[in-house]
Amino acid sequence: MTRALAIRGTLISLAVVLVLSGVMLAGVTRPYVLSTGSMERTLLPGDYFLVRPLSGAPLQRGEIVQMRYPVDPSQTWIKRIAAIGGDHVRFHDKTLILNGSPVTEPYAIHTTSYIDPFRDNFPAVPNFRLQGNWADTLAKSTVNGELVVPEGKFFVLGDNRDNSLDSRYFGFVDRAYIIGKPLVIYFSADPAHRSGIRWQRMFHMF
């Protein structure tokens, strides 16, 4: 047996142990598989990871969370908290401006070169129909060109900023809708390739 095969065998064994541990600790962790590219490159479609339920600790800006989709709470999504209650948010040519200062976001990527007037200079007049009653709430929550996040609410974004359905499009997320945090990637497979296991992503901790 080659060294590479031995390493792969060990990784598979560890993955099995981790998955079984997650099953046995169902009340502590739960499995989740990412199916969209809205969190690339932090998380990729085909990443399998364990999610731990939230503790009583306050949620912080920059944290990756599992949340219920406000438009359809039966769906659970993964996003990053960009702003918390009391924060003032805007975008200028794709750059996130928080409380008057540009935010350094090494995890954020942009896959288009053009500037979308709503997406990239948010908040702005929507150039398409927004979900639910978000258009009305957006207008009421915008003060001097900045979106003001209400207390008890969160503004979330995907890391793949040009290809993410997030708070720019569906609005604030209530604290009760944020239900967990990713813990560890236990398996990763490229859905575009058969047997395309991403070995380097396995056992990445958050």
Summary of the structure (lengths in Angstrom):
residues: 206
radius of gyration: 18.8
end to end distance: 32.7
largest distance: 66.4
contacts: 578
relative contact order: 0.21
helix: 21%
strand: 33%
